[in-house]
Amino acid sequence: MNGLLSSLVSLFHANNKHQNHNQKSSAEDKFFSSVAGYGDLKKLLMKSFLSTEPIHVLLSGPPATSKTAFLIDMLNGLQDTFYVDASGTSGPGIIDRLFESKIRYLLIDEIDKLKKADQAVLLNVMETGILSETKLKGKTRQKKLWLSIYATSNNGEKLSSPLRSRFMELQLQEYDFREFAEISCHLLKKRYDMDVSLSEKIVDSVWNKMNSKNIRDVIKMGKLVSSSSDIDWLTDVQKKYGKGTVNGEQ
């Protein structure tokens, strides 16, 4: 067990042993610092990191439910990880990286965008723990892996049934307004040290005036405003020129 994971184990067990229900920041919240809420899901994922056998978890649900944020915190908090955006990669690319590097945690964002042939490669690894490839002229290579896969999907129906069945699938639900406001204000405070009144006004503008439930739109607005009048102005610009979201990337 590497040093970072050992520290994680100590923190997790100490938190469970001496947990104070009024405590604001648990071990899970410290690890998943980019994600507000989902306390029970965070605890499950922390336990999975400590499993003595590989375990595979699929986070499914509509956009803007913090699925990618979970993977990014895993990438930043765990060693021997490899993060893949499935919309811009291929099975051979994943295979080469697994052969060339020591990887314990494979993080795949939008796994449903992988082609069926590429999904089949992952299925074999998950079933046997063996990475195998046959190239031209009958050349083969194999590698025994201790690999856990954490993936996200907007639509689990696009995964092959055998592959999907190998995952512990967890469905993240779309936020209601209370959850949206809580998470948005948390992120605006964390990233921009924004005061409550401005945060709440951004939340109201995104949810009620822009008709968006996407927290990325909150973050995009947070990057550009420093006053209440800025929020009014940017909301008007968006309503006039935008397509439902503030242009730009998170």
URTA-V542657 format. One record per residue. N is the residue number from 1. RES is the residue in one letter. NEAR is the number of other C-alpha atoms within 8 Angstrom. Layout:
n res near
N RES NEAR
N RES NEAR
This chain:
n res near
1 M 4
2 N 6
3 G 6
4 L 8
5 L 10
6 S 9
7 S 8
8 L 8
9 V 9
10 S 8
11 L 9
12 F 11
13 H 8
14 A 9
15 N 10
16 N 7
17 K 6
18 H 6
19 Q 9
20 N 5
21 H 4
22 N 4
23 Q 7
24 K 4
25 S 7
26 S 9
27 A 9
28 E 12
29 D 12
30 K 8
31 F 8
32 F 11
33 S 8
34 S 8
35 V 11
36 A 10
37 G 5
38 Y 7
39 G 8
40 D 6
41 L 7
42 K 11
43 K 9
44 L 8
45 L 8
46 M 10
47 K 8
48 S 8
49 F 6
50 L 7
51 S 8
52 T 4
53 E 5
54 P 8
55 I 10
56 H 10
57 V 11
58 L 12
59 L 13
60 S 14
61 G 13
62 P 10
63 P 6
64 A 10
65 T 10
66 S 7
67 K 12
68 T 8
69 A 9
70 F 11
71 L 13
72 I 8
73 D 12
74 M 9
75 L 12
76 N 6
77 G 7
78 L 9
79 Q 9
80 D 8
81 T 11
82 F 9
83 Y 10
84 V 10
85 D 10
86 A 13
87 S 8
88 G 5
89 T 10
90 S 10
91 G 11
92 P 7
93 G 8
94 I 10
95 I 9
96 D 8
97 R 8
98 L 9
99 F 9
100 E 6
101 S 6
102 K 7
103 I 10
104 R 11
105 Y 11
106 L 13
107 L 13
108 I 13
109 D 13
110 E 13
111 I 13
112 D 11
113 K 8
114 L 13
115 K 7
116 K 8
117 A 7
118 D 11
119 Q 13
120 A 9
121 V 9
122 L 9
123 L 11
124 N 11
125 V 11
126 M 9
127 E 7
128 T 6
129 G 11
130 I 10
131 L 12
132 S 8
133 E 7
134 T 8
135 K 7
136 L 5
137 K 4
138 G 6
139 K 7
140 T 8
141 R 7
142 Q 8
143 K 8
144 K 7
145 L 9
146 W 8
147 L 12
148 S 10
149 I 11
150 Y 13
151 A 13
152 T 13
153 S 13
154 N 10
155 N 9
156 G 9
157 E 5
158 K 7
159 L 11
160 S 9
161 S 6
162 P 7
163 L 12
164 R 10
165 S 7
166 R 10
167 F 10
168 M 8
169 E 9
170 L 8
171 Q 7
172 L 10
173 Q 7
174 E 8
175 Y 9
176 D 6
177 F 7
178 R 7
179 E 8
180 F 12
181 A 10
182 E 9
183 I 11
184 S 13
185 C 12
186 H 9
187 L 11
188 L 13
189 K 12
190 K 8
191 R 7
192 Y 8
193 D 7
194 M 10
195 D 7
196 V 8
197 S 6
198 L 10
199 S 13
200 E 10
201 K 10
202 I 12
203 V 13
204 D 9
205 S 11
206 V 14
207 W 11
208 N 8
209 K 8
210 M 12
211 N 8
212 S 10
213 K 9
214 N 8
215 I 9
216 R 9
217 D 11
218 V 12
219 I 12
220 K 13
221 M 12
222 G 11
223 K 7
224 L 7
225 V 10
226 S 6
227 S 7
228 S 9
229 S 6
230 D 10
231 I 13
232 D 8
233 W 8
234 L 10
235 T 12
236 D 8
237 V 9
238 Q 13
239 K 10
240 K 6
241 Y 6
242 G 10
243 K 7
244 G 9
245 T 9
246 V 10
247 N 6
248 G 5
249 E 5
250 Q 5
